[in-house]
Amino acid sequence: MKKMPLMASSAPMLILKTGLGLLPVLIFLLILVFLDSYKLVRPRALLAALAGGAAAAVLGYASNGALLPVFRNDFTFYSRIVSPLLEESLKAAVLFFFFFRSRKIGFLVDAAILGFSVGAGFSLVENTVYLNALPGPDIAVWAVRGIGTAMMHGGTTLLFAVVTKALGERPGRPRIVEALPGLGLAVLLHSAFNRFLLPPLAAAAVLITALPLLSVFVFVAGERRTRKWLEAGFDSDVELLGLIGEGRFSSSRIGTYLLSLKERFPGEIVADMFCLIRIRVELAIAAKGLLLMTEAGLPGRPDPGIKDKLREMAFLEKSIGPTGRRTIAPLLHGGRGDRWQRRLLGGS
């Protein structure tokens, strides 16, 4: 009978610890999504990123348990060197192979949101494990874990995603070498956090102050780049489509280049290249139009005929083959954004 008051008093404490450990990172993620003017990261992608981060945490927990004895249980060395490298590599792998390699990230803002989501998923699992392992009532510990460690995981993965996106704008699939600078920065910051250069509460205060400032900078820079892409790309696309429609395409720089390809490719392949360029330009204009409508707060829906154009483009890309696609790649300024534009318009 005397245990009942203890159980009753421990329930609010458990709720408080759970809230401190799990809610701050989720609240900050919701703020990032709210601040996105274009709202291009779909809920399904957010959930996938959270799940990927959670899976990385489970793998990291098992790996840490197996590797720590290898380093003679030297926790100080392990937490400062090995653990940051292992955990940041796992989170980065989720982002790189499931989002960057499949070209699901269109802009810097998308990279920031999805990067923080992976870090948030990682921290949610990690703090849930610690909730069971540390049953004590020390609220300061959970303030540090929820505002400090959890935000650190989200922030380092956000930085990895933003740096990788900024460095990886060339056409074609991203290469692992392009992810190394962002990974190195994430590992360095994680290691510095684990060195306790500041008292835990002070480090948490720095994170909760610096991370919003960093996010605002990324969002401002990202939206500036998006606007620049919209303005410059839209004008050139409309001009090129006008040349095609008026029958003056053959006298343009791109038309002259295509005609010169007849010496290297059969005539029907060159004709398919021309058709592919036309469709790509039409789809690029449609994608930019949707973005402009979204930014203005207007409901934007793709033209029902877009699906047919996407299917025709897939057929033409297969027809001209990989060599032909590489040949005309310099004529198309979509770069890696082309695949992302298709997703925006409803393609796969």
Secondary structure as GFF3:
##gff-version 3
##sequence-region A 1 348
A	DSSP	alpha_helix	3	35	.	.	.	ID=ss1
A	DSSP	alpha_helix	43	67	.	.	.	ID=ss2
A	DSSP	three_ten_helix	68	71	.	.	.	ID=ss3
A	DSSP	alpha_helix	75	77	.	.	.	ID=ss4
A	DSSP	pi_helix	78	82	.	.	.	ID=ss5
A	DSSP	alpha_helix	83	95	.	.	.	ID=ss6
A	DSSP	pi_helix	96	100	.	.	.	ID=ss7
A	DSSP	alpha_helix	108	133	.	.	.	ID=ss8
A	DSSP	alpha_helix	139	143	.	.	.	ID=ss9
A	DSSP	pi_helix	144	149	.	.	.	ID=ss10
A	DSSP	alpha_helix	150	167	.	.	.	ID=ss11
A	DSSP	alpha_helix	176	194	.	.	.	ID=ss12
A	DSSP	alpha_helix	200	245	.	.	.	ID=ss13
A	DSSP	three_ten_helix	249	251	.	.	.	ID=ss14
A	DSSP	alpha_helix	253	260	.	.	.	ID=ss15
A	DSSP	three_ten_helix	261	263	.	.	.	ID=ss16
A	DSSP	alpha_helix	267	295	.	.	.	ID=ss17
A	DSSP	alpha_helix	306	328	.	.	.	ID=ss18
A	DSSP	three_ten_helix	329	331	.	.	.	ID=ss19
A	DSSP	alpha_helix	337	344	.	.	.	ID=ss20
###
